[in-house]
Each structure stands twice: as C-alpha cells, then as structure tokens.
Amino acid sequence: MTEQRVSPPAAPASPPSASDPGACVLPASTPPPSAGTVPVRGRLAAYARLAKLDIVDYYIGLPLVLAMLAPALRWEPSTLGLLLLVLLAEVAVVAAMVALDDVTGHRDGSDAANYGSDAARRRLARKPLVAGTLTEPQALRFAWAATGLSAVLWTLVVLAAPHRPAWAVALAALCVVASIQYSWGLKISYRGFQEVFLIGLGVGWVLVPYALLAGEVDGFVVVQALLFGFGPMLFGLYSNTNDAAGDRAAGRITVAALVSPRLNTAFIVAVTAAESLLISGSALIGLSPWWFPAVLVPVFAMRVAQLVIGFVRGDILRARRMAIHTHRVTVVLLIAANLLAPVLLGAGG
C-alpha cells in the first residue's frame, strides 16, 4: 500500500530540479537539513514517516477478517495471536514497499516535483529523502531490513496457522513479492499494473488470513474481500488523476497518464459503477444476503458525492480524501453487517 504521490492543482512557476529536490521546498535562505545532523529521536521519527505507519487503510482489513469468522472461532486466543502476527507481517511488507517507492521517487525527481510546490499542504516531512532527514543509503538499508523481516514474519504466520490451503499460501507469497516489486526491480506500478496491484493487495490481505484461520472461503467472503480491495484502488485513481503529469514525466504508466481527462473520468465512473454492481448484484444472485445492499446505502451515496466533487466541481484532492473516508466507512459497515448477521437473517425470516 503505497502512498500516492498527488500533484497539487497548480504547477510551480519554476519547475523544481530533480537533481536539487531540497531547493524546491525550502526558502533559499534555509538549506535542507543534512541527514547526518538530524538527532537520533528525529531520525527515528523520519524512519516512521518513511514506513508510512499512519496509513492504516490496508491494515483495517484484519478487523473485518475477525468479524467474518464464526463466533466460536472469533475470540480464541490463537485466532487473535495469529491476526496480530499477520498485522506485524503486513506492516513490514508495507514499510519495505513504501521505502523503496520513496527511493525511486527521489531518484526520478517525481517526489520533489509533486511535493515541492505545496510543501505545507502536502506535509513534506512525509518524504524524508526530499526533506533531507534521511539519506538514500539509509532508506535502502531500512527497506531491505524490512523485506527480510517480512519474509520471516510471513513464514511464521504460515507455520502458526491452523489451516494452510495451498492457494492461500501462494497468494500470500505473491502479495509479498508484488509489494517489493511495486516501484523497485520489476517496477510493476510503472509498467501499467498499478491499479490491478492496489485492488489485488486489498483482496489478498483479506482472503489470506481468513483462509489460514477458517480453512476455506465462501462467496460472501470473496464479495467482501473484493469490496475491501476497491477502496484503495478508487482513492488511488483519484490520486493518479492529480498526478498524471508527474507520472507521465517519470515514465509511470497509469490510466490517468495514458488517456485523455475525459476517458480517465469515464474509467473512474465505470470502476465506481462496478463496485455498486458488485454490492447489488451479489445479493441478487445469492452470494450476499438480501439485506446487504441496504446496509451499504451510505457507500453508494458517498461514491456519488466523490464523483460530483472530483469531476463536476473539479476538486480532485477533496474527492480523494472523501474516497479514503468512504473506504473506512465501508469497512465499518461490513464489520457491523457481519456481527449483526444473525439478527438481520432472523428479521428476514
């Protein structure tokens, strides 16, 4: 789950130089700090920002997994312990992924360009390499250490799991490998697979822990995993809309960077409609309970509001923020639906 690099609405009068990222974000009289002079406490904070520890939008899939489990299994100490281990493994994977993404963005100049002209609004400190609080070698050492830790933790997850479906183990491995290759190595986010990755990681990180705990998945679990994956993909699409010029300049292939604004808008509308169709259609064909669309009515309304804000009023950044909130509301509603399912099913006869 990488933090999207969102370009501000207005470009700076003088484009920043990729070879001098600090100059584009600080006044000329205030040189960027040297990573070697940053106090230890400040450096630890910089590493936390490098790992994007405040971005929880993939991790909140684990409370959803817990809510989907059978009540007898839900509060077993072994269940809670495994989910905690999965959380640590996911944090390690994301830390490696976003650290490598920051190194790539620093090298190609896209982070300096996208953050430099509006440092206060974009919170430049979230990019320690551009801000000068960490060096590239420090970020790389951190990324590779997190990669090694993630491999160890996921191995422990699989060994500790009560069930090990081969497909779930393979999917977990795929999520880890794809995350490390997101902006590094194969650079899949630069090769036209960013949107697929964003939804795929979300789906995988719901299905894998559920299967390791329950042993199998049913249609309703798959529907909820897909809905969870739609969240990061949709707010990523709004990010890419703002970031189209910067992505194009850096050679990052996204839908927004490849097509015209009109076609990009049509694509986002189509993806939003697909999510709504999944909610209503799954109930119609019996994969989801009859009451499922009614529970998610707020999601329908928030998705429409996002489209209006982003493409009618032209405020993409606000639409992106709302998309993040919509994802979190969706997860809360899904958790509530699972916990209240016995009551709702009884009401339906």
Beta strands, then each sheet from edge to edge (+ up, - down):
end
